Amino acid sequence: MIKHETKTYDLEDRTCLFAKNTRSFLKKLPRTISNLEDSKQVARSSGSVGANYIEANESLSKKDFALRIKISRKEAKESKFWFRLIDVGDNRVLEEERKNLTNESEELMKIFSAIMRKSV
């Protein structure tokens, strides 16, 4: 279990919440060509964080576990990149939401990095 803002989260739940919050954020964005394309990318990568973590927990070997954790970290890093590209215009509320999601992707990267170090 992981402590996050005085709450305890299961990492599967936390990664699922990250993907859900991402999707909620994407629904509020201005509909520009670039946002539509970037939204597709971040929707995929944010969901892949949790999906690969679930796969890691069901892995058949230590090597497979390490690979899936690395992929989860990579997808969190990719999500952070796509969040940086999304245009929220002058909307301060959306900018704050994007900042929070970017921070969460950074925290997830750190968590998966720690798991990788400990699993070696």
VMD Tcl script that builds the backbone (N, CA, C; Angstrom):
set m [mol new atoms 360]
animate dup $m
set s [atomselect $m all]
$s set {name element resname resid chain x y z} {
  {N N MET 1 A 0.831 -1.181 0.000}
  {CA C MET 1 A 0.000 0.000 0.000}
  {C C MET 1 A 0.877 1.247 0.000}
  {N N ILE 2 A 0.394 2.294 -0.643}
  {CA C ILE 2 A 1.157 3.523 -0.776}
  {C C ILE 2 A 0.380 4.663 -0.129}
  {N N LYS 3 A 1.073 5.460 0.683}
  {CA C LYS 3 A 0.465 6.644 1.298}
  {C C LYS 3 A 0.477 7.772 0.280}
  {N N HIS 4 A -0.642 8.447 0.140}
  {CA C HIS 4 A -0.749 9.566 -0.792}
  {C C HIS 4 A -1.757 10.546 -0.216}
  {N N GLU 5 A -1.259 11.704 0.214}
  {CA C GLU 5 A -2.116 12.736 0.782}
  {C C GLU 5 A -2.992 12.184 1.906}
  {N N THR 6 A -2.386 11.527 2.869}
  {CA C THR 6 A -3.005 10.938 4.060}
  {C C THR 6 A -3.979 9.796 3.758}
  {N N LYS 7 A -4.049 9.353 2.540}
  {CA C LYS 7 A -4.870 8.196 2.195}
  {C C LYS 7 A -3.955 7.061 1.783}
  {N N THR 8 A -4.401 5.838 1.997}
  {CA C THR 8 A -3.641 4.683 1.566}
  {C C THR 8 A -4.245 4.173 0.264}
  {N N TYR 9 A -3.394 4.012 -0.740}
  {CA C TYR 9 A -3.850 3.544 -2.042}
  {C C TYR 9 A -3.162 2.239 -2.410}
  {N N ASP 10 A -3.916 1.345 -2.937}
  {CA C ASP 10 A -3.367 0.196 -3.616}
  {C C ASP 10 A -2.857 0.742 -4.956}
  {N N LEU 11 A -1.716 0.285 -5.410}
  {CA C LEU 11 A -1.136 0.840 -6.636}
  {C C LEU 11 A -2.014 0.555 -7.857}
  {N N GLU 12 A -2.708 -0.575 -7.872}
  {CA C GLU 12 A -3.644 -0.836 -8.972}
  {C C GLU 12 A -4.755 0.207 -8.970}
  {N N ASP 13 A -5.277 0.503 -7.782}
  {CA C ASP 13 A -6.332 1.517 -7.682}
  {C C ASP 13 A -5.799 2.887 -8.081}
  {N N ARG 14 A -4.599 3.186 -7.645}
  {CA C ARG 14 A -4.015 4.504 -7.934}
  {C C ARG 14 A -3.781 4.684 -9.432}
  {N N THR 15 A -3.287 3.657 -10.098}
  {CA C THR 15 A -3.051 3.778 -11.538}
  {C C THR 15 A -4.373 3.843 -12.306}
  {N N CYS 16 A -5.391 3.156 -11.808}
  {CA C CYS 16 A -6.715 3.230 -12.433}
  {C C CYS 16 A -7.293 4.631 -12.260}
  {N N LEU 17 A -7.149 5.193 -11.080}
  {CA C LEU 17 A -7.627 6.549 -10.817}
  {C C LEU 17 A -6.894 7.557 -11.706}
  {N N PHE 18 A -5.600 7.350 -11.905}
  {CA C PHE 18 A -4.826 8.210 -12.800}
  {C C PHE 18 A -5.417 8.180 -14.211}
  {N N ALA 19 A -5.722 6.997 -14.715}
  {CA C ALA 19 A -6.296 6.868 -16.055}
  {C C ALA 19 A -7.692 7.500 -16.116}
  {N N LYS 20 A -8.498 7.292 -15.084}
  {CA C LYS 20 A -9.842 7.880 -15.062}
  {C C LYS 20 A -9.779 9.401 -14.987}
  {N N ASN 21 A -8.907 9.925 -14.132}
  {CA C ASN 21 A -8.758 11.382 -14.016}
  {C C ASN 21 A -8.255 11.990 -15.317}
  {N N THR 22 A -7.386 11.263 -16.000}
  {CA C THR 22 A -6.895 11.720 -17.305}
  {C C THR 22 A -8.049 11.835 -18.283}
  {N N ARG 23 A -8.882 10.819 -18.338}
  {CA C ARG 23 A -10.008 10.833 -19.265}
  {C C ARG 23 A -10.998 11.950 -18.937}
  {N N SER 24 A -11.231 12.178 -17.668}
  {CA C SER 24 A -12.115 13.264 -17.243}
  {C C SER 24 A -11.556 14.622 -17.692}
  {N N PHE 25 A -10.257 14.803 -17.513}
  {CA C PHE 25 A -9.574 16.028 -17.936}
  {C C PHE 25 A -9.694 16.218 -19.452}
  {N N LEU 26 A -9.483 15.147 -20.207}
  {CA C LEU 26 A -9.496 15.243 -21.667}
  {C C LEU 26 A -10.853 15.691 -22.201}
  {N N LYS 27 A -11.924 15.308 -21.530}
  {CA C LYS 27 A -13.271 15.681 -21.974}
  {C C LYS 27 A -13.509 17.188 -21.897}
  {N N LYS 28 A -12.733 17.882 -21.073}
  {CA C LYS 28 A -12.920 19.321 -20.848}
  {C C LYS 28 A -12.064 20.200 -21.760}
  {N N LEU 29 A -11.174 19.601 -22.527}
  {CA C LEU 29 A -10.217 20.372 -23.327}
  {C C LEU 29 A -10.848 21.043 -24.541}
  {N N PRO 30 A -10.257 22.168 -24.967}
  {CA C PRO 30 A -10.679 22.772 -26.237}
  {C C PRO 30 A -10.449 21.772 -27.371}
  {N N ARG 31 A -11.375 21.722 -28.283}
  {CA C ARG 31 A -11.291 20.746 -29.377}
  {C C ARG 31 A -10.488 21.317 -30.538}
  {N N THR 32 A -9.173 21.213 -30.418}
  {CA C THR 32 A -8.296 21.613 -31.517}
  {C C THR 32 A -7.737 20.343 -32.143}
  {N N ILE 33 A -7.216 20.464 -33.326}
  {CA C ILE 33 A -6.640 19.300 -34.012}
  {C C ILE 33 A -5.517 18.691 -33.180}
  {N N SER 34 A -4.634 19.535 -32.663}
  {CA C SER 34 A -3.508 19.001 -31.891}
  {C C SER 34 A -3.985 18.378 -30.579}
  {N N ASN 35 A -4.956 18.995 -29.908}
  {CA C ASN 35 A -5.469 18.411 -28.670}
  {C C ASN 35 A -6.140 17.067 -28.918}
  {N N LEU 36 A -6.847 16.945 -30.026}
  {CA C LEU 36 A -7.489 15.660 -30.335}
  {C C LEU 36 A -6.442 14.558 -30.489}
  {N N GLU 37 A -5.367 14.860 -31.214}
  {CA C GLU 37 A -4.312 13.865 -31.424}
  {C C GLU 37 A -3.544 13.578 -30.131}
  {N N ASP 38 A -3.179 14.622 -29.402}
  {CA C ASP 38 A -2.432 14.441 -28.156}
  {C C ASP 38 A -3.285 13.742 -27.103}
  {N N SER 39 A -4.583 14.016 -27.112}
  {CA C SER 39 A -5.502 13.367 -26.170}
  {C C SER 39 A -5.557 11.862 -26.384}
  {N N LYS 40 A -5.575 11.455 -27.644}
  {CA C LYS 40 A -5.568 10.016 -27.943}
  {C C LYS 40 A -4.318 9.362 -27.358}
  {N N GLN 41 A -3.189 10.034 -27.529}
  {CA C GLN 41 A -1.923 9.473 -27.054}
  {C C GLN 41 A -1.890 9.361 -25.528}
  {N N VAL 42 A -2.314 10.428 -24.837}
  {CA C VAL 42 A -2.248 10.403 -23.373}
  {C C VAL 42 A -3.311 9.464 -22.800}
  {N N ALA 43 A -4.430 9.301 -23.478}
  {CA C ALA 43 A -5.439 8.340 -23.014}
  {C C ALA 43 A -4.852 6.931 -23.059}
  {N N ARG 44 A -4.142 6.619 -24.127}
  {CA C ARG 44 A -3.519 5.288 -24.254}
  {C C ARG 44 A -2.414 5.081 -23.222}
  {N N SER 45 A -1.509 6.042 -23.125}
  {CA C SER 45 A -0.365 5.857 -22.225}
  {C C SER 45 A -0.795 5.843 -20.761}
  {N N SER 46 A -1.758 6.675 -20.384}
  {CA C SER 46 A -2.192 6.691 -18.981}
  {C C SER 46 A -2.866 5.379 -18.596}
  {N N GLY 47 A -3.610 4.783 -19.509}
  {CA C GLY 47 A -4.232 3.482 -19.240}
  {C C GLY 47 A -3.221 2.351 -19.212}
  {N N SER 48 A -2.179 2.483 -20.011}
  {CA C SER 48 A -1.144 1.445 -20.071}
  {C C SER 48 A -0.321 1.356 -18.794}
  {N N VAL 49 A -0.250 2.454 -18.045}
  {CA C VAL 49 A 0.491 2.430 -16.775}
  {C C VAL 49 A -0.087 1.331 -15.893}
  {N N GLY 50 A -1.384 1.394 -15.654}
  {CA C GLY 50 A -2.042 0.415 -14.789}
  {C C GLY 50 A -2.146 -0.963 -15.409}
  {N N ALA 51 A -2.416 -1.019 -16.694}
  {CA C ALA 51 A -2.551 -2.310 -17.359}
  {C C ALA 51 A -1.253 -3.114 -17.266}
  {N N ASN 52 A -0.139 -2.450 -17.452}
  {CA C ASN 52 A 1.143 -3.148 -17.360}
  {C C ASN 52 A 1.511 -3.490 -15.924}
  {N N TYR 53 A 1.067 -2.673 -14.971}
  {CA C TYR 53 A 1.285 -3.014 -13.562}
  {C C TYR 53 A 0.503 -4.282 -13.196}
  {N N ILE 54 A -0.718 -4.384 -13.674}
  {CA C ILE 54 A -1.508 -5.603 -13.443}
  {C C ILE 54 A -0.802 -6.803 -14.069}
  {N N GLU 55 A -0.299 -6.627 -15.284}
  {CA C GLU 55 A 0.455 -7.701 -15.953}
  {C C GLU 55 A 1.685 -8.099 -15.143}
  {N N ALA 56 A 2.359 -7.117 -14.563}
  {CA C ALA 56 A 3.545 -7.405 -13.745}
  {C C ALA 56 A 3.170 -8.279 -12.556}
  {N N ASN 57 A 2.045 -7.977 -11.935}
  {CA C ASN 57 A 1.608 -8.752 -10.774}
  {C C ASN 57 A 1.192 -10.173 -11.137}
  {N N GLU 58 A 0.912 -10.399 -12.399}
  {CA C GLU 58 A 0.539 -11.737 -12.877}
  {C C GLU 58 A 1.688 -12.401 -13.637}
  {N N SER 59 A 2.869 -11.835 -13.548}
  {CA C SER 59 A 4.003 -12.328 -14.335}
  {C C SER 59 A 4.396 -13.744 -13.926}
  {N N LEU 60 A 5.001 -14.434 -14.878}
  {CA C LEU 60 A 5.415 -15.816 -14.662}
  {C C LEU 60 A 6.862 -15.935 -14.204}
  {N N SER 61 A 7.600 -14.831 -14.316}
  {CA C SER 61 A 9.003 -14.876 -13.917}
  {C C SER 61 A 9.434 -13.510 -13.397}
  {N N LYS 62 A 10.566 -13.493 -12.733}
  {CA C LYS 62 A 11.122 -12.239 -12.224}
  {C C LYS 62 A 11.488 -11.311 -13.386}
  {N N LYS 63 A 11.985 -11.907 -14.460}
  {CA C LYS 63 A 12.365 -11.134 -15.644}
  {C C LYS 63 A 11.136 -10.476 -16.268}
  {N N ASP 64 A 10.041 -11.213 -16.364}
  {CA C ASP 64 A 8.803 -10.678 -16.921}
  {C C ASP 64 A 8.259 -9.569 -16.017}
  {N N PHE 65 A 8.335 -9.764 -14.696}
  {CA C PHE 65 A 7.905 -8.750 -13.746}
  {C C PHE 65 A 8.679 -7.453 -13.976}
  {N N ALA 66 A 9.992 -7.551 -14.052}
  {CA C ALA 66 A 10.844 -6.369 -14.238}
  {C C ALA 66 A 10.511 -5.665 -15.555}
  {N N LEU 67 A 10.275 -6.427 -16.612}
  {CA C LEU 67 A 9.936 -5.842 -17.909}
  {C C LEU 67 A 8.631 -5.057 -17.829}
  {N N ARG 68 A 7.613 -5.633 -17.198}
  {CA C ARG 68 A 6.307 -4.953 -17.099}
  {C C ARG 68 A 6.394 -3.695 -16.243}
  {N N ILE 69 A 7.185 -3.736 -15.179}
  {CA C ILE 69 A 7.366 -2.559 -14.334}
  {C C ILE 69 A 8.075 -1.462 -15.135}
  {N N LYS 70 A 9.066 -1.855 -15.934}
  {CA C LYS 70 A 9.758 -0.876 -16.784}
  {C C LYS 70 A 8.797 -0.241 -17.783}
  {N N ILE 71 A 7.902 -1.056 -18.336}
  {CA C ILE 71 A 6.916 -0.532 -19.290}
  {C C ILE 71 A 5.963 0.423 -18.582}
  {N N SER 72 A 5.539 0.088 -17.369}
  {CA C SER 72 A 4.672 1.000 -16.605}
  {C C SER 72 A 5.358 2.340 -16.388}
  {N N ARG 73 A 6.633 2.288 -16.032}
  {CA C ARG 73 A 7.390 3.530 -15.827}
  {C C ARG 73 A 7.493 4.315 -17.133}
  {N N LYS 74 A 7.763 3.615 -18.217}
  {CA C LYS 74 A 7.873 4.255 -19.530}
  {C C LYS 74 A 6.551 4.920 -19.928}
  {N N GLU 75 A 5.443 4.257 -19.671}
  {CA C GLU 75 A 4.136 4.812 -20.021}
  {C C GLU 75 A 3.792 6.022 -19.154}
  {N N ALA 76 A 4.205 6.007 -17.886}
  {CA C ALA 76 A 4.001 7.175 -17.017}
  {C C ALA 76 A 4.818 8.360 -17.540}
  {N N LYS 77 A 6.042 8.064 -17.969}
  {CA C LYS 77 A 6.903 9.113 -18.520}
  {C C LYS 77 A 6.313 9.659 -19.819}
  {N N GLU 78 A 5.785 8.773 -20.643}
  {CA C GLU 78 A 5.165 9.198 -21.895}
  {C C GLU 78 A 3.929 10.058 -21.613}
  {N N SER 79 A 3.148 9.682 -20.615}
  {CA C SER 79 A 1.966 10.471 -20.247}
  {C C SER 79 A 2.378 11.889 -19.867}
  {N N LYS 80 A 3.435 11.993 -19.097}
  {CA C LYS 80 A 3.935 13.311 -18.688}
  {C C LYS 80 A 4.270 14.152 -19.920}
  {N N PHE 81 A 4.886 13.550 -20.906}
  {CA C PHE 81 A 5.227 14.254 -22.141}
  {C C PHE 81 A 3.974 14.782 -22.840}
  {N N TRP 82 A 2.949 13.916 -22.999}
  {CA C TRP 82 A 1.737 14.325 -23.703}
  {C C TRP 82 A 1.005 15.422 -22.945}
  {N N PHE 83 A 0.997 15.347 -21.600}
  {CA C PHE 83 A 0.368 16.421 -20.824}
  {C C PHE 83 A 1.032 17.765 -21.110}
  {N N ARG 84 A 2.339 17.759 -21.300}
  {CA C ARG 84 A 3.069 19.000 -21.574}
  {C C ARG 84 A 2.659 19.604 -22.916}
  {N N LEU 85 A 2.237 18.771 -23.858}
  {CA C LEU 85 A 1.876 19.258 -25.191}
  {C C LEU 85 A 0.440 19.764 -25.287}
  {N N ILE 86 A -0.418 19.299 -24.422}
  {CA C ILE 86 A -1.833 19.662 -24.507}
  {C C ILE 86 A -2.023 21.156 -24.245}
  {N N ASP 87 A -2.883 21.770 -25.064}
  {CA C ASP 87 A -3.156 23.205 -24.976}
  {C C ASP 87 A -4.447 23.426 -24.186}
  {N N VAL 88 A -4.313 24.089 -23.037}
  {CA C VAL 88 A -5.493 24.405 -22.226}
  {C C VAL 88 A -5.939 25.856 -22.420}
  {N N GLY 89 A -5.271 26.551 -23.293}
  {CA C GLY 89 A -5.599 27.954 -23.520}
  {C C GLY 89 A -5.305 28.771 -22.268}
  {N N ASP 90 A -6.184 29.705 -21.944}
  {CA C ASP 90 A -6.011 30.556 -20.762}
  {C C ASP 90 A -6.818 30.052 -19.572}
  {N N ASN 91 A -7.268 28.820 -19.634}
  {CA C ASN 91 A -8.121 28.262 -18.583}
  {C C ASN 91 A -7.272 27.831 -17.390}
  {N N ARG 92 A -7.356 28.586 -16.312}
  {CA C ARG 92 A -6.536 28.309 -15.114}
  {C C ARG 92 A -6.929 27.008 -14.426}
  {N N VAL 93 A -8.213 26.692 -14.459}
  {CA C VAL 93 A -8.682 25.451 -13.827}
  {C C VAL 93 A -8.097 24.241 -14.563}
  {N N LEU 94 A -8.148 24.271 -15.891}
  {CA C LEU 94 A -7.571 23.184 -16.682}
  {C C LEU 94 A -6.056 23.122 -16.519}
  {N N GLU 95 A -5.423 24.279 -16.417}
  {CA C GLU 95 A -3.971 24.304 -16.221}
  {C C GLU 95 A -3.604 23.658 -14.891}
  {N N GLU 96 A -4.370 23.917 -13.851}
  {CA C GLU 96 A -4.123 23.311 -12.540}
  {C C GLU 96 A -4.351 21.798 -12.597}
  {N N GLU 97 A -5.384 21.385 -13.311}
  {CA C GLU 97 A -5.664 19.959 -13.465}
  {C C GLU 97 A -4.537 19.267 -14.229}
  {N N ARG 98 A -4.067 19.918 -15.286}
  {CA C ARG 98 A -2.949 19.362 -16.052}
  {C C ARG 98 A -1.702 19.256 -15.178}
  {N N LYS 99 A -1.443 20.272 -14.387}
  {CA C LYS 99 A -0.293 20.262 -13.479}
  {C C LYS 99 A -0.392 19.088 -12.499}
  {N N ASN 100 A -1.580 18.870 -11.933}
  {CA C ASN 100 A -1.775 17.760 -11.000}
  {C C ASN 100 A -1.563 16.406 -11.667}
  {N N LEU 101 A -2.056 16.256 -12.886}
  {CA C LEU 101 A -1.871 14.996 -13.608}
  {C C LEU 101 A -0.404 14.793 -13.991}
  {N N THR 102 A 0.261 15.866 -14.361}
  {CA C THR 102 A 1.692 15.781 -14.668}
  {C C THR 102 A 2.466 15.365 -13.423}
  {N N ASN 103 A 2.124 15.944 -12.281}
  {CA C ASN 103 A 2.775 15.571 -11.018}
  {C C ASN 103 A 2.511 14.115 -10.662}
  {N N GLU 104 A 1.288 13.655 -10.894}
  {CA C GLU 104 A 0.967 12.257 -10.596}
  {C C GLU 104 A 1.758 11.321 -11.508}
  {N N SER 105 A 1.909 11.689 -12.776}
  {CA C SER 105 A 2.704 10.839 -13.669}
  {C C SER 105 A 4.154 10.785 -13.195}
  {N N GLU 106 A 4.669 11.905 -12.697}
  {CA C GLU 106 A 6.031 11.955 -12.149}
  {C C GLU 106 A 6.146 11.064 -10.906}
  {N N GLU 107 A 5.165 11.136 -10.025}
  {CA C GLU 107 A 5.188 10.292 -8.829}
  {C C GLU 107 A 5.120 8.811 -9.190}
  {N N LEU 108 A 4.281 8.478 -10.162}
  {CA C LEU 108 A 4.198 7.081 -10.594}
  {C C LEU 108 A 5.524 6.606 -11.178}
  {N N MET 109 A 6.195 7.474 -11.935}
  {CA C MET 109 A 7.517 7.125 -12.470}
  {C C MET 109 A 8.469 6.786 -11.330}
  {N N LYS 110 A 8.457 7.601 -10.280}
  {CA C LYS 110 A 9.342 7.384 -9.136}
  {C C LYS 110 A 8.998 6.087 -8.406}
  {N N ILE 111 A 7.728 5.813 -8.262}
  {CA C ILE 111 A 7.302 4.577 -7.597}
  {C C ILE 111 A 7.783 3.368 -8.382}
  {N N PHE 112 A 7.574 3.381 -9.703}
  {CA C PHE 112 A 8.001 2.246 -10.521}
  {C C PHE 112 A 9.523 2.125 -10.561}
  {N N SER 113 A 10.219 3.241 -10.515}
  {CA C SER 113 A 11.689 3.189 -10.437}
  {C C SER 113 A 12.129 2.517 -9.141}
  {N N ALA 114 A 11.468 2.853 -8.037}
  {CA C ALA 114 A 11.804 2.241 -6.748}
  {C C ALA 114 A 11.515 0.749 -6.751}
  {N N ILE 115 A 10.393 0.362 -7.362}
  {CA C ILE 115 A 10.046 -1.061 -7.455}
  {C C ILE 115 A 11.124 -1.790 -8.264}
  {N N MET 116 A 11.562 -1.167 -9.348}
  {CA C MET 116 A 12.592 -1.781 -10.176}
  {C C MET 116 A 13.885 -1.985 -9.396}
  {N N ARG 117 A 14.299 -0.967 -8.651}
  {CA C ARG 117 A 15.528 -1.073 -7.864}
  {C C ARG 117 A 15.419 -2.182 -6.822}
  {N N LYS 118 A 14.288 -2.298 -6.194}
  {CA C LYS 118 A 14.106 -3.289 -5.130}
  {C C LYS 118 A 13.917 -4.709 -5.658}
  {N N SER 119 A 13.511 -4.816 -6.905}
  {CA C SER 119 A 13.239 -6.165 -7.451}
  {C C SER 119 A 14.475 -6.816 -8.073}
  {N N VAL 120 A 15.576 -6.076 -8.144}
  {CA C VAL 120 A 16.797 -6.619 -8.762}
  {C C VAL 120 A 17.535 -7.511 -7.790}
}
mol reanalyze $m
mol bondsrecalc $m
mol representation Tube
mol addrep $m
